[in-house]
Amino acid sequence: MNGVTYEKVNLNPNLPAMLGYLGKENFDAKGAFYIGAHWHRSIEITFLVEGEVEGFINGKKIKVNSGEFIFVNSGDVHEIEKKQGKSCGGIILVLSYDFIKNVYPNIDNIRFDISKDSSSKSRMVDIFLEIKHSPTPSKTHIPLLGMFAIVS
């Protein structure tokens, strides 16, 4: 694949996940923002809390609005773009493929997708919003435990 890069995700071995927020606090809210085509072994779940983004996952065009999720399974080639003049913000959860493979050896035979299960989606929205509104990172461990129960 031309122009596609491999992203090595370095997670703390004692905490096989990374949680972050990308939004107007981190970059120019009115400017364009582009994350080029790349892939990694980690599983990435992004919840868009405001605005909209467009992109591709494995060549399939996506448009994601506030209140929706982006699921990137291990090995998926993906790219995301925020258009100029549009705002957006998202909570990003990256889960270690190696950790999940160790706990759930059959991981290579499943793909994460909650688009058809509204109760799981509702629970995940609640968890991500709780994470967003947590005043300190130390409080995020409780909702993350719920997240692992939903996606496994």
N, C-alpha and C positions, 0 to 999 in steps of 0.2 A: 504494500500500500504506500503510495507516494505521499510524502508530506505528513505521515502519521508518526508520532513519536511515542516511545515507551516512557511512562512516568513511573519512576521507582518511588513508592510511597514508604517513607520510613516512619513506622509507628513504634512507640515505646513498647518493648516486649512485656512489660508488666501491665499495660493497658492497651489491648489490641484494637483500639478505636481512636479516631480523632474527630473532634467536634469543632465546628467553626461557624462564623457568621460572615457573610459577604454582603455588604450593602452600602448605603450612602455614607456610612461612617468610615468605610474603607477606601472608597474611590469616588471620583467625580460623578455625582448622581445624574447629571445631564449629559455627560460624555458617553461615547460608545465604549463597549468593553467586549473583548473577544478572548475566549480560551480555545486555542487551536486543537485540531484533531489529535487525540492521544488515546492511549489505553493503559490499563494497569490491572494487576491481579486483584486488587482490593474491590470490594463492593461499595458503591457510593450511592447514598440516598440524599437528595436535596429537596427541601420543602420551601417553596417560594412563598414568603410571607407578604410580599408586596410587589406590584408591577408585573412584568412579563419578560420572557426570554424566548429566543428561538434557537434551534440547533439541529443536530443530527445525532442519532444513535444507530450505529451499524448501517449508515446510509439512509436511514428512514428519517424524514423531516419531522421535527416536533415543534410545537408551540405550547409553552407552559405559562399559565396565568397564576396570579396570587391564589393561594389555597390549594395548589396542586403539587404533586410530587414528580421528581425525575428519578427513576431507578436506573442505575448503571451496574449491570452485572459484571462479574469478573471477565476480563478480556474484551468487553464491548469497546469499540472505537466510538468516541464521542467528542463533540465540540459544541460550545454554547456561545451565543452572542446576545448582548444587550444593545439595542439600537440607540443611537444618539437621540437625546431629548426624552427618553423614557427612563423612569426610575425602576429599580428592582432591589430586592433584598431576599436572601435565602439562608437557611440553616443547612449546613452540609455535615453529614455523618459519613465517615469512611470507616469501614469494617475490614479487619485483616482477613484476607482469604485463608492464610495459613492457620489462623486460629479457628475459623469456622470449619475448615477442612478437618482439623484435628477433632473437633467436637462433633461434627456432622460429616462423616466421610462421603456421603452421597451428594454433597453440595454441587458437584459438576453436572448432575442430572436434573437440577431444578433452576428455574429462573424466577426472580422476585417480580411480582406484579400484583398490585392490590386494586387495580382498576375495576375489577368485577365484584369485589367484596367490600361493600360499603361499611360494615361494622368494623373491619380491620382498618380501613382508611380513616374512619372517624376516630378510632383509638389512637392511631398514629398522629393525626392532626393534633389531638389533645396533648400528646407527649411532646411533639415539636414546639407547640405554643408554650407549654410549661417550661421547656428548656429556654426558649427565647426570653421569657419573663423572669427566669431565675436570676436573682441579684448577684450570685456568686457561682463560679464553676463547681464548687464543692457540692452544690445542691443538685447538679445534673445527674448524679449517679442513680438516683431513684427513678426518674423517668427512663433512663437508659436501660435499666433492668426490664422494664415493661416493653421497650422496643425490641430487645432480643427475643422475648416471648412471642411477639407478633410476627416477626420476620422468619422465625425458625420453623 
